[in-house]
Amino acid sequence: MSFGFKCDPNKEDCHYLHLRLSLASSDAVDKTGFLESLPELTGFGSVSRYGKDQQFKTWTVAKRAHVEMLVPRLIKHMVIKAKHWSWLMDRWRDSRGGSLTLGQRETLTAASKESRKLVGPLRAKNFPTWAWVAGYLDGDGWYRQRYSASQNYWSMHVGAVAHANDAHALMFLCETFGGSIRDHGQSPFVKVWTRNLGIKDSSFALRFLPKVAKHSRLKRHKIDQMIHHHRQRLSVPSPTGQATV
């Protein structure tokens, strides 16, 4: 999801400042059509399509009243960009109704890049909301389930990736749910968080997965597959006649 200034020139050296919120996806990722349901679900914005065969889509909120109503609600739950988005809202409100010269626009653009470095929530959070966790993993995370025929073993884990400047979010996940954080390997500027969800951690997996499944919109089918795997395994009778644990 992106949120930032858009300056529309009215005269040669006169620019009006707008804020636009947008979320993009493709039909291959958004198989349930969640993004296209956002205008009706939230009451804000519209969806447009682009690209070859129109397979890409973007939900955009640009109306002033809609930005004022929606963005503050989102900021309350944010862990990475809350401070930056709040800064953008303040600058936008300060310039409302007026225009900017080209020089003022360039100064604002430079200040916005500096503001983006201020990561973290507006207020310290002891525990992330499940809606935020599910949303973050929908966008920058994954749920992986793989079977090794040679070892007759299923491996499962959840993970997420972030730029080193935004690693605060990964640390928050790690502190809350465990796991580990490592360098990406292919880029020194990228960090990766992973948490095992396999058999050894099935009790954690069956606490964690149903809660994120409740809020997930893009990866719900993968989460459900992992939940089904764990519950099916637990329901299989052992040779002693009792369910395996």
LORO-135245 format. One record per residue: residue number from 1; x, y, z of N, C-alpha, C, CB in turn. Coordinates in steps of 0.02 Angstrom, whole numbers. Glycine has a CB too. Example, Ala and Ser with C-alpha at 12.3 -4.5 7.8 and 13.67 -1.06 7.14 Angstrom:
BEGIN
{rec 1; {660; -284; 390}; {615; -225; 390}; {660; -165; 390}; {565; -224; 452}}
{rec 2; {642; -112; 354}; {684; -53; 357}; {645; 2; 394}; {704; -30; 286}}
***
This chain:
BEGIN
{rec 1; {42; -59; 0}; {0; 0; 0}; {44; 62; 0}; {-48; 0; 61}}
{rec 2; {28; 110; -41}; {67; 172; -45}; {22; 231; -27}; {97; 180; -115}}
{rec 3; {54; 282; 0}; {20; 342; 21}; {68; 400; 13}; {-8; 337; 94}}
{rec 4; {51; 449; -27}; {98; 503; -36}; {67; 562; -74}; {158; 479; -73}}
{rec 5; {109; 613; -82}; {87; 674; -116}; {84; 665; -191}; {133; 731; -98}}
{rec 6; {37; 699; -221}; {34; 704; -293}; {21; 778; -308}; {-23; 658; -324}}
{rec 7; {68; 809; -343}; {62; 880; -358}; {38; 889; -430}; {129; 916; -347}}
{rec 8; {-20; 918; -438}; {-47; 931; -504}; {-33; 1004; -523}; {-123; 917; -507}}
{rec 9; {5; 1015; -576}; {21; 1083; -596}; {-41; 1118; -624}; {77; 1084; -648}}
{rec 10; {-53; 1179; -601}; {-108; 1220; -626}; {-81; 1273; -673}; {-147; 1251; -568}}
{rec 11; {-23; 1300; -653}; {11; 1349; -695}; {84; 1326; -701}; {6; 1422; -665}}
{rec 12; {124; 1364; -735}; {194; 1344; -746}; {232; 1335; -680}; {229; 1395; -790}}
{rec 13; {219; 1379; -632}; {254; 1375; -568}; {204; 1376; -510}; {304; 1434; -561}}
{rec 14; {150; 1338; -518}; {98; 1335; -467}; {72; 1264; -462}; {40; 1385; -482}}
{rec 15; {78; 1234; -403}; {61; 1163; -396}; {14; 1154; -336}; {125; 1121; -386}}
{rec 16; {-40; 1117; -349}; {-87; 1102; -295}; {-71; 1032; -267}; {-161; 1105; -320}}
{rec 17; {-71; 1028; -202}; {-50; 967; -168}; {-109; 922; -153}; {-13; 985; -104}}
{rec 18; {-102; 858; -171}; {-153; 808; -157}; {-120; 749; -121}; {-188; 785; -223}}
{rec 19; {-161; 713; -84}; {-138; 650; -53}; {-178; 593; -84}; {-147; 651; 25}}
{rec 20; {-142; 540; -101}; {-175; 482; -131}; {-154; 419; -95}; {-159; 478; -206}}
{rec 21; {-203; 378; -79}; {-191; 312; -49}; {-207; 260; -103}; {-235; 301; 15}}
{rec 22; {-162; 212; -112}; {-175; 162; -164}; {-148; 94; -144}; {-143; 184; -231}}
{rec 23; {-180; 44; -169}; {-161; -26; -157}; {-167; -63; -223}; {-205; -59; -102}}
{rec 24; {-113; -94; -245}; {-112; -129; -310}; {-103; -203; -301}; {-56; -101; -354}}
{rec 25; {-129; -241; -348}; {-121; -313; -348}; {-133; -339; -419}; {-171; -347; -298}}
{rec 26; {-130; -404; -426}; {-143; -436; -491}; {-195; -491; -479}; {-78; -466; -523}}
{rec 27; {-227; -512; -532}; {-276; -566; -526}; {-243; -631; -502}; {-311; -578; -593}}
{rec 28; {-179; -640; -518}; {-144; -702; -498}; {-135; -704; -422}; {-76; -706; -532}}
{rec 29; {-125; -646; -391}; {-116; -643; -318}; {-183; -637; -283}; {-71; -583; -299}}
{rec 30; {-224; -592; -306}; {-290; -580; -275}; {-342; -624; -310}; {-310; -505; -279}}
{rec 31; {-341; -687; -295}; {-385; -735; -328}; {-458; -729; -306}; {-360; -805; -316}}
{rec 32; {-468; -700; -247}; {-537; -694; -221}; {-571; -629; -241}; {-537; -699; -146}}
{rec 33; {-534; -584; -274}; {-563; -520; -293}; {-571; -472; -235}; {-628; -531; -326}}
{rec 34; {-531; -481; -182}; {-537; -439; -123}; {-527; -365; -139}; {-487; -460; -70}}
{rec 35; {-475; -350; -179}; {-461; -279; -193}; {-520; -245; -226}; {-399; -274; -236}}
{rec 36; {-552; -280; -272}; {-609; -250; -307}; {-669; -240; -261}; {-629; -293; -366}}
{rec 37; {-670; -274; -204}; {-725; -266; -157}; {-714; -208; -109}; {-735; -330; -117}}
{rec 38; {-654; -178; -110}; {-637; -126; -61}; {-682; -64; -65}; {-566; -105; -70}}
{rec 39; {-700; -39; -125}; {-745; 19; -126}; {-811; 6; -90}; {-760; 38; -198}}
{rec 40; {-840; -53; -99}; {-902; -69; -65}; {-890; -85; 9}; {-937; -128; -99}}
{rec 41; {-835; -119; 23}; {-819; -139; 92}; {-804; -79; 136}; {-760; -187; 92}}
{rec 42; {-766; -32; 111}; {-745; 26; 150}; {-788; 88; 139}; {-673; 42; 136}}
{rec 43; {-820; 91; 81}; {-858; 151; 64}; {-815; 205; 33}; {-892; 179; 124}}
{rec 44; {-751; 188; 18}; {-705; 238; -8}; {-670; 214; -71}; {-652; 256; 45}}
{rec 45; {-653; 261; -115}; {-610; 247; -171}; {-642; 211; -230}; {-553; 207; -148}}
{rec 46; {-600; 196; -279}; {-622; 161; -340}; {-566; 116; -364}; {-644; 212; -395}}
{rec 47; {-583; 69; -408}; {-534; 21; -434}; {-526; 31; -509}; {-555; -52; -418}}
{rec 48; {-464; 32; -532}; {-450; 37; -604}; {-404; -20; -623}; {-418; 106; -622}}
{rec 49; {-406; -39; -687}; {-365; -94; -712}; {-316; -69; -764}; {-410; -150; -742}}
{rec 50; {-260; -106; -771}; {-209; -87; -819}; {-166; -148; -836}; {-165; -29; -792}}
{rec 51; {-120; -139; -883}; {-75; -193; -903}; {-104; -237; -957}; {-58; -235; -844}}
{rec 52; {-63; -283; -982}; {-85; -329; -1033}; {-143; -371; -1007}; {-27; -374; -1057}}
{rec 53; {-196; -374; -1047}; {-256; -412; -1029}; {-289; -386; -965}; {-239; -485; -1020}}
{rec 54; {-269; -324; -945}; {-300; -292; -887}; {-295; -336; -824}; {-373; -278; -901}}
{rec 55; {-238; -371; -816}; {-232; -417; -759}; {-209; -384; -694}; {-183; -471; -777}}
{rec 56; {-190; -320; -698}; {-170; -283; -639}; {-225; -233; -619}; {-103; -246; -650}}
{rec 57; {-231; -220; -555}; {-284; -176; -532}; {-259; -134; -473}; {-346; -216; -512}}
{rec 58; {-287; -75; -466}; {-267; -29; -412}; {-329; 2; -380}; {-221; 25; -439}}
{rec 59; {-331; -2; -315}; {-383; 33; -277}; {-353; 100; -255}; {-406; -9; -214}}
{rec 60; {-388; 154; -271}; {-362; 221; -257}; {-414; 262; -218}; {-343; 257; -322}}
{rec 61; {-390; 295; -166}; {-431; 342; -127}; {-398; 410; -134}; {-436; 320; -51}}
{rec 62; {-433; 457; -165}; {-404; 523; -179}; {-447; 581; -156}; {-390; 529; -252}}
{rec 63; {-511; 569; -145}; {-555; 624; -124}; {-534; 648; -54}; {-629; 601; -123}}
{rec 64; {-533; 713; -45}; {-511; 744; 17}; {-548; 716; 78}; {-519; 819; 14}}
{rec 65; {-614; 714; 74}; {-655; 691; 130}; {-641; 618; 146}; {-728; 701; 116}}
{rec 66; {-630; 578; 95}; {-617; 507; 105}; {-549; 495; 137}; {-622; 469; 39}}
{rec 67; {-499; 533; 115}; {-432; 528; 144}; {-435; 546; 218}; {-382; 573; 107}}
{rec 68; {-472; 599; 234}; {-478; 622; 304}; {-512; 570; 348}; {-516; 688; 307}}
{rec 69; {-559; 534; 321}; {-595; 485; 361}; {-558; 418; 367}; {-664; 472; 332}}
{rec 70; {-525; 397; 313}; {-496; 330; 312}; {-426; 327; 341}; {-494; 306; 241}}
{rec 71; {-382; 372; 322}; {-312; 367; 341}; {-300; 368; 417}; {-272; 423; 309}}
{rec 72; {-332; 413; 455}; {-321; 411; 528}; {-340; 344; 559}; {-361; 466; 562}}
{rec 73; {-389; 309; 531}; {-408; 243; 557}; {-353; 192; 544}; {-474; 220; 525}}
{rec 74; {-321; 198; 486}; {-267; 152; 469}; {-205; 165; 512}; {-250; 158; 395}}
{rec 75; {-190; 229; 523}; {-130; 247; 559}; {-129; 217; 629}; {-124; 323; 564}}
{rec 76; {-187; 212; 660}; {-191; 185; 729}; {-163; 115; 734}; {-264; 186; 753}}
{rec 77; {-168; 76; 680}; {-147; 6; 682}; {-77; -5; 652}; {-196; -36; 645}}
{rec 78; {-48; 47; 622}; {14; 38; 586}; {74; 32; 632}; {25; 95; 538}}
{rec 79; {123; -8; 611}; {183; -20; 649}; {244; 12; 616}; {195; -95; 659}}
{rec 80; {245; 16; 550}; {303; 42; 514}; {296; 116; 495}; {316; 1; 452}}
{rec 81; {244; 133; 459}; {239; 199; 429}; {192; 248; 464}; {218; 191; 358}}
{rec 82; {172; 232; 525}; {123; 276; 560}; {149; 347; 567}; {107; 247; 628}}
{rec 83; {211; 356; 588}; {239; 422; 597}; {244; 460; 531}; {308; 418; 631}}
{rec 84; {266; 425; 480}; {273; 457; 415}; {205; 477; 386}; {309; 410; 366}}
{rec 85; {156; 433; 390}; {90; 449; 365}; {59; 506; 404}; {44; 387; 368}}
{rec 86; {71; 509; 469}; {45; 564; 509}; {78; 629; 487}; {57; 551; 584}}
{rec 87; {142; 626; 472}; {178; 686; 448}; {149; 709; 381}; {254; 671; 440}}
{rec 88; {136; 662; 336}; {106; 680; 271}; {39; 714; 280}; {98; 617; 228}}
{rec 89; {-2; 687; 326}; {-68; 717; 338}; {-61; 788; 364}; {-108; 675; 388}}
{rec 90; {-14; 800; 409}; {-4; 867; 437}; {18; 916; 384}; {48; 865; 493}}
{rec 91; {65; 896; 341}; {89; 942; 288}; {33; 956; 238}; {150; 912; 251}}
{rec 92; {-7; 906; 223}; {-62; 914; 176}; {-114; 962; 204}; {-95; 845; 162}}
{rec 93; {-130; 955; 268}; {-178; 1000; 300}; {-151; 1072; 302}; {-195; 976; 370}}
{rec 94; {-86; 1079; 314}; {-56; 1146; 317}; {-62; 1183; 251}; {18; 1141; 337}}
{rec 95; {-58; 1146; 195}; {-59; 1177; 129}; {-127; 1177; 97}; {-10; 1142; 84}}
{rec 96; {-177; 1152; 132}; {-243; 1144; 103}; {-271; 1210; 77}; {-291; 1114; 155}}
{rec 97; {-297; 1206; 16}; {-328; 1265; -13}; {-279; 1312; -47}; {-364; 1303; 38}}
{rec 98; {-214; 1302; -37}; {-164; 1345; -67}; {-125; 1309; -121}; {-118; 1372; -15}}
{rec 99; {-79; 1343; -150}; {-37; 1313; -202}; {36; 1320; -183}; {-50; 1346; -271}}
{rec 100; {77; 1280; -215}; {149; 1280; -202}; {187; 1302; -263}; {172; 1210; -180}}
{rec 101; {241; 1337; -251}; {286; 1353; -306}; {328; 1290; -320}; {332; 1415; -290}}
{rec 102; {363; 1291; -375}; {406; 1233; -391}; {458; 1223; -337}; {439; 1243; -460}}
{rec 103; {485; 1277; -311}; {535; 1272; -258}; {507; 1242; -194}; {565; 1340; -244}}
{rec 104; {446; 1263; -176}; {414; 1235; -117}; {398; 1160; -126}; {349; 1273; -102}}
{rec 105; {380; 1143; -187}; {366; 1073; -201}; {429; 1031; -193}; {337; 1065; -272}}
{rec 106; {485; 1054; -219}; {548; 1018; -214}; {570; 1012; -141}; {602; 1052; -255}}
{rec 107; {560; 1064; -101}; {577; 1062; -31}; {534; 1011; 6}; {569; 1132; 1}}
{rec 108; {470; 1010; -11}; {424; 962; 21}; {441; 891; 2}; {352; 978; 1}}
{rec 109; {461; 879; -60}; {480; 812; -82}; {541; 788; -44}; {494; 812; -157}}
{rec 110; {590; 831; -35}; {650; 813; 3}; {633; 798; 76}; {703; 868; -2}}
{rec 111; {589; 839; 105}; {570; 829; 175}; {531; 763; 183}; {527; 888; 199}}
{rec 112; {491; 746; 133}; {453; 684; 135}; {499; 623; 136}; {405; 680; 75}}
{rec 113; {553; 626; 98}; {601; 570; 97}; {634; 562; 165}; {655; 582; 43}}
{rec 114; {647; 618; 200}; {676; 614; 267}; {625; 588; 317}; {701; 683; 289}}
{rec 115; {563; 608; 309}; {510; 586; 354}; {500; 510; 349}; {444; 621; 338}}
{rec 116; {510; 483; 290}; {501; 410; 281}; {549; 370; 324}; {510; 392; 208}}
{rec 117; {604; 399; 345}; {652; 364; 386}; {628; 357; 459}; {719; 401; 385}}
{rec 118; {576; 395; 477}; {549; 391; 545}; {500; 333; 548}; {515; 458; 566}}
{rec 119; {523; 274; 567}; {481; 215; 568}; {455; 203; 638}; {519; 154; 542}}
{rec 120; {399; 167; 640}; {370; 148; 704}; {299; 174; 713}; {413; 173; 760}}
{rec 121; {263; 146; 761}; {193; 168; 775}; {192; 235; 810}; {156; 115; 817}}
{rec 122; {135; 268; 809}; {129; 332; 845}; {138; 322; 920}; {62; 365; 830}}
{rec 123; {110; 267; 944}; {118; 249; 1015}; {146; 179; 1020}; {49; 254; 1052}}
{rec 124; {187; 168; 1070}; {218; 102; 1079}; {164; 49; 1086}; {264; 102; 1141}}
{rec 125; {175; -8; 1053}; {128; -63; 1055}; {160; -123; 1089}; {104; -82; 983}}
{rec 126; {124; -152; 1136}; {149; -212; 1170}; {135; -275; 1131}; {119; -216; 1239}}
{rec 127; {82; -273; 1091}; {62; -332; 1053}; {29; -308; 988}; {15; -378; 1094}}
{rec 128; {48; -335; 931}; {17; -315; 868}; {-55; -341; 864}; {58; -340; 808}}
{rec 129; {-98; -304; 832}; {-165; -329; 821}; {-163; -385; 770}; {-213; -272; 798}}
{rec 130; {-209; -433; 776}; {-210; -488; 729}; {-226; -464; 658}; {-261; -540; 750}}
{rec 131; {-265; -410; 654}; {-280; -382; 588}; {-216; -356; 555}; {-332; -325; 593}}
{rec 132; {-173; -323; 595}; {-110; -298; 567}; {-65; -356; 547}; {-74; -253; 617}}
{rec 133; {-58; -406; 589}; {-15; -463; 574}; {-37; -496; 509}; {-16; -515; 632}}
{rec 134; {-102; -509; 503}; {-128; -541; 442}; {-117; -498; 381}; {-202; -558; 450}}
{rec 135; {-128; -433; 388}; {-119; -388; 332}; {-46; -382; 311}; {-146; -319; 350}}
{rec 136; {-2; -378; 361}; {69; -373; 345}; {94; -436; 310}; {110; -361; 410}}
{rec 137; {72; -494; 334}; {93; -556; 303}; {60; -567; 235}; {77; -615; 349}}
{rec 138; {1; -540; 226}; {-31; -542; 160}; {11; -504; 109}; {-102; -513; 163}}
{rec 139; {39; -448; 131}; {76; -406; 84}; {150; -423; 78}; {71; -336; 105}}
{rec 140; {184; -433; 134}; {257; -443; 133}; {279; -509; 163}; {291; -386; 170}}
{rec 141; {233; -555; 170}; {250; -618; 201}; {229; -678; 160}; {219; -623; 268}}
{rec 142; {236; -737; 189}; {218; -799; 155}; {205; -854; 206}; {274; -821; 106}}
{rec 143; {168; -905; 183}; {156; -966; 221}; {178; -1023; 176}; {79; -973; 244}}
{rec 144; {229; -1060; 197}; {257; -1112; 153}; {249; -1181; 184}; {330; -1098; 138}}
{rec 145; {227; -1227; 142}; {217; -1297; 162}; {246; -1341; 108}; {140; -1312; 174}}
{rec 146; {298; -1378; 126}; {332; -1419; 76}; {342; -1491; 102}; {401; -1388; 58}}
{rec 147; {338; -1538; 56}; {347; -1608; 74}; {411; -1635; 43}; {287; -1650; 51}}
{rec 148; {452; -1668; 84}; {513; -1699; 61}; {501; -1775; 56}; {573; -1683; 108}}
{rec 149; {497; -1800; -5}; {484; -1872; -14}; {542; -1914; 11}; {472; -1888; -88}}
{rec 150; {603; -1889; 4}; {661; -1928; 26}; {663; -1937; 101}; {726; -1894; 2}}
{rec 151; {638; -1887; 138}; {637; -1890; 211}; {568; -1904; 239}; {663; -1825; 239}}
{rec 152; {518; -1908; 194}; {448; -1918; 216}; {430; -1868; 271}; {438; -1990; 241}}
{rec 153; {441; -1804; 254}; {435; -1753; 306}; {405; -1689; 276}; {503; -1737; 338}}
{rec 154; {357; -1660; 314}; {327; -1596; 295}; {362; -1540; 333}; {251; -1596; 310}}
{rec 155; {383; -1488; 297}; {410; -1428; 329}; {361; -1371; 317}; {481; -1410; 300}}
{rec 156; {349; -1333; 369}; {302; -1277; 366}; {330; -1218; 405}; {232; -1297; 392}}
{rec 157; {323; -1159; 378}; {343; -1100; 415}; {308; -1038; 388}; {419; -1091; 413}}
{rec 158; {308; -986; 428}; {282; -922; 407}; {341; -874; 406}; {225; -896; 456}}
{rec 159; {341; -826; 361}; {397; -780; 356}; {376; -714; 327}; {452; -810; 315}}
{rec 160; {420; -665; 333}; {408; -599; 305}; {474; -566; 289}; {367; -555; 354}}
{rec 161; {473; -519; 243}; {533; -485; 222}; {523; -410; 229}; {551; -503; 148}}
{rec 162; {577; -374; 243}; {573; -301; 251}; {640; -269; 235}; {549; -282; 322}}
{rec 163; {638; -208; 212}; {700; -170; 204}; {730; -160; 273}; {686; -101; 168}}
{rec 164; {796; -156; 276}; {830; -148; 341}; {804; -88; 379}; {905; -142; 330}}
{rec 165; {784; -35; 344}; {758; 24; 377}; {690; 12; 410}; {751; 81; 328}}
{rec 166; {655; -40; 387}; {588; -57; 414}; {589; -121; 455}; {538; -64; 357}}
{rec 167; {649; -142; 476}; {656; -205; 513}; {620; -203; 581}; {729; -222; 523}}
{rec 168; {599; -144; 602}; {561; -137; 664}; {501; -184; 664}; {537; -64; 674}}
{rec 169; {468; -191; 607}; {409; -234; 603}; {428; -307; 612}; {374; -225; 535}}
{rec 170; {485; -328; 583}; {507; -397; 591}; {527; -411; 663}; {566; -412; 544}}
{rec 171; {559; -363; 696}; {578; -372; 766}; {516; -378; 810}; {622; -313; 790}}
{rec 172; {464; -340; 792}; {401; -343; 829}; {370; -412; 823}; {351; -289; 804}}
{rec 173; {371; -440; 763}; {345; -508; 752}; {387; -559; 790}; {345; -525; 678}}
{rec 174; {453; -551; 788}; {498; -599; 820}; {490; -596; 896}; {571; -584; 801}}
{rec 175; {484; -537; 924}; {476; -530; 996}; {409; -559; 1020}; {481; -457; 1017}}
{rec 176; {359; -554; 977}; {292; -576; 995}; {283; -652; 985}; {240; -539; 955}}
{rec 177; {306; -677; 928}; {292; -746; 909}; {354; -792; 908}; {260; -748; 843}}
{rec 178; {413; -764; 919}; {473; -805; 915}; {499; -810; 844}; {460; -874; 942}}
{rec 179; {542; -858; 832}; {573; -864; 766}; {641; -831; 765}; {527; -835; 713}}
{rec 180; {663; -813; 706}; {729; -782; 698}; {728; -732; 640}; {783; -835; 688}}
{rec 181; {776; -686; 642}; {785; -637; 590}; {855; -645; 561}; {775; -564; 617}}
{rec 182; {860; -645; 495}; {924; -653; 462}; {929; -606; 403}; {935; -726; 439}}
{rec 183; {990; -599; 377}; {999; -560; 315}; {970; -599; 257}; {1075; -545; 304}}
{rec 184; {948; -564; 207}; {917; -596; 150}; {966; -639; 112}; {888; -544; 103}}
{rec 185; {1028; -617; 108}; {1079; -656; 72}; {1095; -626; 5}; {1057; -728; 63}}
{rec 186; {1044; -606; -32}; {1055; -576; -97}; {1058; -500; -94}; {1000; -597; -144}}
{rec 187; {1038; -472; -37}; {1041; -399; -29}; {1057; -381; 43}; {974; -366; -51}}
{rec 188; {1106; -338; 54}; {1123; -318; 122}; {1072; -272; 153}; {1191; -285; 123}}
{rec 189; {1025; -249; 112}; {975; -201; 136}; {908; -234; 153}; {965; -147; 85}}
{rec 190; {906; -301; 151}; {843; -336; 162}; {851; -386; 220}; {820; -373; 97}}
{rec 191; {801; -388; 263}; {799; -434; 319}; {741; -482; 311}; {795; -396; 387}}
{rec 192; {748; -542; 340}; {697; -594; 335}; {681; -622; 404}; {719; -650; 286}}
{rec 193; {617; -626; 420}; {595; -659; 482}; {560; -724; 464}; {547; -612; 523}}
{rec 194; {576; -778; 500}; {542; -842; 490}; {524; -872; 557}; {586; -891; 448}}
{rec 195; {469; -909; 558}; {446; -944; 618}; {421; -1013; 598}; {391; -903; 656}}
{rec 196; {447; -1066; 630}; {427; -1133; 613}; {354; -1146; 631}; {472; -1184; 648}}
{rec 197; {318; -1180; 587}; {248; -1200; 599}; {239; -1275; 588}; {200; -1160; 553}}
{rec 198; {295; -1312; 591}; {293; -1383; 578}; {269; -1423; 638}; {360; -1407; 558}}
{rec 199; {279; -1489; 633}; {253; -1536; 683}; {277; -1519; 754}; {273; -1607; 665}}
{rec 200; {341; -1502; 761}; {368; -1487; 827}; {334; -1427; 860}; {443; -1476; 823}}
{rec 201; {306; -1384; 819}; {273; -1324; 845}; {199; -1323; 827}; {307; -1261; 817}}
{rec 202; {169; -1381; 824}; {99; -1385; 803}; {52; -1350; 851}; {78; -1458; 796}}
{rec 203; {68; -1351; 916}; {24; -1317; 964}; {24; -1242; 952}; {47; -1332; 1036}}
{rec 204; {83; -1214; 937}; {87; -1143; 920}; {51; -1129; 854}; {160; -1119; 915}}
{rec 205; {63; -1172; 805}; {33; -1163; 739}; {-43; -1161; 744}; {55; -1219; 691}}
{rec 206; {-73; -1204; 785}; {-146; -1207; 791}; {-174; -1151; 833}; {-167; -1274; 819}}
{rec 207; {-131; -1114; 869}; {-153; -1053; 902}; {-146; -993; 855}; {-113; -1041; 967}}
{rec 208; {-92; -993; 818}; {-75; -936; 775}; {-115; -933; 710}; {-1; -938; 759}}
{rec 209; {-117; -989; 675}; {-147; -989; 608}; {-221; -971; 606}; {-138; -1056; 578}}
{rec 210; {-264; -997; 650}; {-335; -979; 647}; {-347; -904; 659}; {-374; -1019; 698}}
{rec 211; {-303; -873; 698}; {-312; -802; 713}; {-294; -758; 654}; {-270; -781; 774}}
{rec 212; {-240; -775; 618}; {-224; -737; 558}; {-273; -753; 501}; {-152; -750; 536}}
{rec 213; {-297; -816; 500}; {-344; -835; 447}; {-408; -793; 450}; {-363; -910; 455}}
{rec 214; {-427; -774; 510}; {-488; -734; 519}; {-484; -667; 483}; {-500; -723; 593}}
{rec 215; {-424; -640; 477}; {-416; -573; 447}; {-382; -575; 378}; {-375; -530; 494}}
{rec 216; {-352; -630; 359}; {-317; -634; 295}; {-366; -631; 237}; {-275; -698; 292}}
{rec 217; {-345; -596; 184}; {-387; -590; 125}; {-353; -618; 63}; {-406; -518; 113}}
{rec 218; {-287; -616; 60}; {-252; -638; 1}; {-222; -708; 8}; {-197; -589; -16}}
{rec 219; {-207; -730; 69}; {-173; -794; 78}; {-212; -842; 123}; {-104; -783; 107}}
{rec 220; {-276; -830; 128}; {-318; -871; 171}; {-316; -945; 151}; {-389; -846; 170}}
{rec 221; {-314; -959; 86}; {-315; -1029; 64}; {-252; -1066; 86}; {-321; -1033; -12}}
{rec 222; {-195; -1032; 88}; {-133; -1064; 110}; {-136; -1078; 185}; {-72; -1020; 93}}
{rec 223; {-162; -1030; 222}; {-168; -1039; 295}; {-215; -1097; 310}; {-195; -973; 328}}
{rec 224; {-271; -1100; 275}; {-319; -1154; 286}; {-288; -1223; 271}; {-382; -1144; 243}}
{rec 225; {-246; -1227; 221}; {-213; -1290; 204}; {-169; -1313; 262}; {-171; -1282; 140}}
{rec 226; {-133; -1266; 293}; {-89; -1283; 348}; {-128; -1303; 410}; {-43; -1224; 364}}
{rec 227; {-183; -1268; 423}; {-226; -1286; 480}; {-254; -1357; 470}; {-284; -1235; 488}}
{rec 228; {-277; -1370; 409}; {-305; -1436; 393}; {-253; -1490; 403}; {-332; -1437; 320}}
{rec 229; {-191; -1477; 382}; {-138; -1527; 389}; {-126; -1544; 462}; {-72; -1500; 357}}
{rec 230; {-122; -1493; 505}; {-110; -1506; 576}; {-169; -1542; 608}; {-96; -1440; 613}}
{rec 231; {-229; -1521; 593}; {-287; -1552; 625}; {-297; -1623; 600}; {-350; -1511; 612}}
{rec 232; {-283; -1635; 537}; {-290; -1702; 509}; {-240; -1749; 542}; {-281; -1702; 433}}
{rec 233; {-178; -1724; 551}; {-127; -1766; 582}; {-146; -1783; 654}; {-59; -1729; 580}}
{rec 234; {-173; -1734; 690}; {-192; -1746; 760}; {-251; -1794; 766}; {-208; -1681; 794}}
{rec 235; {-291; -1798; 713}; {-350; -1841; 717}; {-337; -1913; 695}; {-405; -1811; 675}}
{rec 236; {-277; -1926; 668}; {-261; -1994; 645}; {-246; -2038; 705}; {-200; -1993; 596}}
{rec 237; {-281; -2095; 713}; {-270; -2139; 770}; {-200; -2169; 769}; {-321; -2195; 772}}
{rec 238; {-169; -2174; 826}; {-104; -2207; 832}; {-114; -2281; 839}; {-63; -2179; 892}}
{rec 239; {-60; -2321; 835}; {-67; -2394; 843}; {-98; -2414; 909}; {1; -2427; 836}}
{rec 240; {-93; -2370; 959}; {-121; -2386; 1025}; {-196; -2371; 1029}; {-86; -2347; 1079}}
{rec 241; {-222; -2343; 974}; {-293; -2326; 973}; {-309; -2256; 994}; {-330; -2373; 1016}}
{rec 242; {-257; -2217; 1010}; {-267; -2147; 1030}; {-243; -2101; 975}; {-231; -2132; 1096}}
{rec 243; {-272; -2042; 974}; {-251; -1993; 923}; {-179; -1973; 935}; {-296; -1931; 925}}
{rec 244; {-142; -1964; 880}; {-72; -1942; 888}; {-70; -1870; 909}; {-33; -1952; 823}}
{rec 245; {-18; -1852; 945}; {-10; -1785; 972}; {52; -1753; 940}; {-4; -1785; 1049}}
***
